[in-house]
Amino acid sequence: MQEHAVIANFDYAGDDLDPLYDVEQQLESAITDAEVGEFDGNEIAADLSDGTLSMYGPDAEALFQVVRPILAAAKCLRKLRVTLRFGPPKGGVAERVELIET
């Protein structure tokens, strides 16, 4: 089951969405190749100021280990704050927040 989540919140440093789409393709390929879950997509502000990338799988730690290097290398993402959720989206589920320097 895809109960765990890795949610990356960021400030966006781009004038268009092409760099973000490149990052998304890298994430999707890496997650699929490692068989650790799925990339679900993004939410981005209309003014391109900030956004969220959502990924789900059975093990948030394994998923984060795969996506962390890609997120850290993405020049278009700033002030990355990644939440690892260790269960379904409901109250009382354990979470951990990781800050990624870019």
N, C-alpha and C positions, 0 to 999 in steps of 0.2 A: 504494500500500500504506500501511497505517496503522502504520508502524514506529516513528515518533517518539512521545514521550509528554510530557505536562505533568501532573505530580502535585503537588497542593497539600495540604500537611499543615498543620493548624491546631488551635488551642484553640477550643472552641465556647463561645459566650457566649449561650446561650439555655436556656429552661426546657422547650421542646418543639421539634419538628423543623420547624414551619411556616416559620420564617425561612430555614432551610437549603433547604427545598423551593423557596422563592421564588428563592434564589440559583441553584439547579440549573436552574430553568426559564429564567432569564436567560442562563445559560451555554449551555444547549442551543440556545436560539434564536439567540444571537449566533454560535456555532460553525457552525450550519446555514446561517444567512444569509450568512456570510462564506465558506462552503464550504472550511473549513480542517481539517475532521476530524469527530470525534464526541465527545460527552460520554458517558462510560461509567458513571458513577454514583459512589456514596459508600460509605465504610465509616465508621461512627460508633461510638464506645464506648457500651456499654450505659448508662453513667452520664452520657452526653452531654458528657463532659469534653473529648474531642478527636476528630479524624477526618481523613479523606482524601477528596479529590475527584480523580477520574481522567479524563483527556482524552487522546485519541489522534488522530494525523494524520500526513500525509507530511512536515510541516515544523514542528518544535517552536517555532521562532522566530515563525513566522506565527501559530500557534495561541496562543502566549503573548501576542502583541500584541493579539489579540482578547479574551482572557479577563482580562488584567491589570486593566483598569479596573473590571470587575465585581467581581473579588476584592477590590480595594483599597477599594471602596465598601461592601462587605458588613459591616454593623455586628455581625453574629453571629459573624464569623470574627476570631480574634485570633492573634497570633504566626504569621502566614503564612510558611511556608517552602516555596517552589515549586521543584521539581526539573524541569529540562528534560533529557530524554534524547534523544540524537541517533542513534537506531538501535534495533534490536530489544533485548528484555530478555535480555541476556547479558553476561558479563564482558568488560571492556575497551572497552565502548561509552562514548563521550564523554558527560559530563553536566555541567550547570552548576546551581548553586543560587542562587536569587534570594530575598531577603527583602523582604516587602511590609509597609510601615507602614500600620496601620489606625487 
